[in-house]
Amino acid sequence: MSDLWEVYAIKYADHNDRPRAQNFIFTDDHLARSPLDFFVWLLRRGDEVILVDTGFDGAEAEARNRPLAREPAAVLAPFGLRPEDITTLVLTHLHWDHAGGLHLFPNATLHMQAAEMAYATGPCMCHDVLRAPFTADHVCEAVKRLYSGRVVFHDGDGEVAEGVTLHCIGGHSRGMQAVRVRTEAGWICLASDAAHLYENLWTGVPFPIVVDLEDMLKGFETLKSLASHRNLIIPGHDPLVCSLFPKAGPDHVLRLDQGMTGTLPY
């Protein structure tokens, strides 16, 4: 069996009416639109399957007034998979749009940074501005998974499977982690929210939701070191991903492991 992984980005939502001020700490044009897409990522090698993040469900979409194109339970259908089939789930961090579907994957063991659980359940959550990206039910679901023996904690770098490694970045959230995957195109780095947009990464302008600005900026350099090529760093929310990588069946499924077919503007 090949030791290389297939990697797919699956878009499940978008936020098109979003001002630049919500995506960049320093921007002169605060009111210009800067849309975000929302993804989960699927890794596949033969019969092995790893899901990275869960997205959010309809209830969370309504609570936060966000549009939702596809429920997390349905995003795996193009691959012939059901939520119950997922036994390995990498949680890049516990924010609502990445952990909002945890309850839909009952058989999954979670791989997350110990720092993220400590952060989301610790004294920092006394502050409204730090608590805002979290939803208590999602955090409680992670805690329940812990008490059922289905959480694997990582402290910094770790390995989920051969050719799939985790790297603590911090910055956006205390236990924010990126995923490095060995593929036909080379080492892909799924940045998740360590870099929301290509522009955050390549211009060095941070995203405003941040617990440690220095860690976020240092994290940009770490992301660059993890990928075999600059084109193989995949930001967490950039609509450009949908035009830079080939579709794999439905328009909302992108194949990442064969490399970029477009040209980065940065």
N, C-alpha and C positions, 0 to 999 in steps of 0.2 A: 504493500500500500504506500502511496505517495505520502511524504511527510509535509506536504504543502496544503494550506487551507484555502478554501474558497471564502470570500468575504462579501457580504451583501449589506447595503444600506437600504432600509425600508422606511419610506416617508409615511407618516401617519397623520400629520397635521401641519398647519402653517399659521403664521401671524403676519399678514401682509401690511396691515395698517399700523406700523410701528415706527416711531420717530427715532432718528439717529441717536438722540440723547439717551435712549434706553439701551443702546448697544456699545457706546463709546464714552469713556470718562471725559475726554477732551475732544470736543468737536465744535467747530464754528457754526455749522449749519444744523442747529438743534432740531428743526422741524422737518428736515428732509426725511423721506421714508427710507427705512432700512429693514426689510423683511427678514423673518426667520422661518426656516423649515424645521420640523421636528422628526427625528429619526430614532429607530432602534437598529441594531446591527446583528446579523446572523453569521456565525462562523460554521463552516461545514467541511468535514473531511471524511469521506466514506460514510459510515453510519454514525460518526461522531457529530454532535451538534452542540454548539454553545451559543446562548443568547446573551447579548450585551444590552442591558437596560430593558425596561418594560413599557416606557411611555406612560400616558395617563388615560383614564377611562372617562366615560360620559359624565359620571357624577362630578369628577374633578374639573372637567371642561365647563360644566354648568356653574360650579362654585367659583371658578376663576374667570368666567366669561371669555373662554377661549374656544375657537372653532376646532372641531375634531372630525377628521375625514374617515378614520378607521379606528375601531376599538382594538386595544392590544390583543384581545382574544382572537381577532381575525387576521392579524398581520402575517401570521405564519402559513395561512391557507395556500398561497402560491407554491409553497414548498411541500405541500402534503402533510403538514405538521399541525398538531393540536397543542394548546397550552400544556396539557398534561404530559406531552412527550418531552418537555424541556426538563432536564434533570440538573443541568449546570447553567447557572445564571450569574454573569458578572454584573455587579452593580457599581457603576462608576462613581456615584454619589447618591445621596438620599433626597435630592430635591424633587418636588412634586411631579415634574415632567419626565423624570427618569425612573422614579420608584412608584409611580401612581398606579401601576398594574401588577404590583407584587402579588396581590391576593389571587390573581387569575392564573398563577403558575404554581399550583399546590405541591408539585413533586420536585421543585427546583431547590438545590442547595446553592446558597448565595456565596459569592466570593466578593469581599469588600475590605476596605482598609479599616483596621481597628480604630484609627483616628476619626473616621467618619461616624462610627457608632458613638464614640465618646463625645464628639462634638454635638451631634443631634440630640443627645440625651443629657447634656451637661449644662453648666451654668450660662454658657453663651446664649442658650435659648430663652433666657430671661429678657433679652433685648428684642423688641418687636422687629427691628430692621434686619437682624440676623435670623430671626425665626421665620420671617415672611416666605422664603422659598421652600419651606418644609410644610408638610401636612401631617398632623399628629397620627392619623390612622396609618399612614404609610410607614412612619417610624415604628409604630407599635407592631405592625405586621413583620418588620424586620426583627424586632425583639422576640416576637412569638416564634419566628423561624429559628432564632438562636436557642430558645428554650426547648425546641423540638429536635435540636442537634443538627440543624441544617444550615449552619453558617460557618464558612472558613474565613478566618481573619488573616489579613496580610499586614505586615509592618514594613512599609517601603516596597521594595521589589519582591515579586513573587511569581510563581508559575502555576497556571491553571491546567495546562496540558502541554505536551511536547509542541513547541512552536507557538505557544500563546503565553505571554508574560504580562505582568501587571506592574505599573510604576506609579508611585505616589507623587503627585504634582503639587497638591494643595492650591492655595490661592483663591479660587472661586468658592470652594468649600474646604474645610480642614482636611478631609480625607479624599479629596478629588483624585481619581486615578485614571491614567491612560492605559490603553491595551495595545500591546505590540504583537503582530501576527506575521508569521512567515508564510509567504505566498509566492506564486509564480513570478510576480513582478518585483519581488524583494520584500523587505520588512515594511509592512504597513503599520502606521501608528494611528489608531483610533483615538483622537484627542478628546472626544466628548467635550465637556465644557471647560477643559483646560484651555481651549481656544474655540469660542463660539463661531467665529467667522475667520476666513482667510485674512481679512483686513486687520482684525485684532492681532493675529500672529505676525504677519509680514510687515506691518507698519509699527508694531510695538505699542499700540494704543489699547489699553485694557478695557475689559467689559466692566460695567459699573457694579454688578453684584459680586462682591469680593470680601473675603474675610482677611486676606493678607496680600496686599498689593505687591510686595517684594517677591513673595512666592509665585504669584501669577506671572510676573515678568521673568523670573528665573525659569519658570516652567516652560515659557516659550522656547528657551534655548534647549531645555531637556527634550522637548518634542522634536526639535530639529535633529537632535543626536540619535533619536530612537528609530527614525525612518531611514530606509536606504536611499531615498531621493526626496527632495522637497515636495514633489507631486504626490507622494504617498503619505503625507500627513492629512488626515481627514478631520476637518473641524466638526463640531457637534451640531451646528444649526445653519450652515451656509446653503442657501438655495443654489449656489453655483455647482454644488455636488451633482445636482440633477442634470446639468448640462455638460459637465466635464467628464462624466463617466458613462459607460454604455448601459442601456436598460437591459434588464434580465427578465423578459416577459412583460408584466404589467408596467405602466409608466412610472409607478411609484416605487419600483424595485430597481436598484442600481447595482451593477457588478463592479466591485472595487479591485479585485485581486489580479485583474489583467492589465491594470494601469489606466492612466488618464488618457482620454482621446482628444480633449480640448486643450486650451492654453490658459494658464493662470494669468490674471491681469496684474499680479504683484511680483 
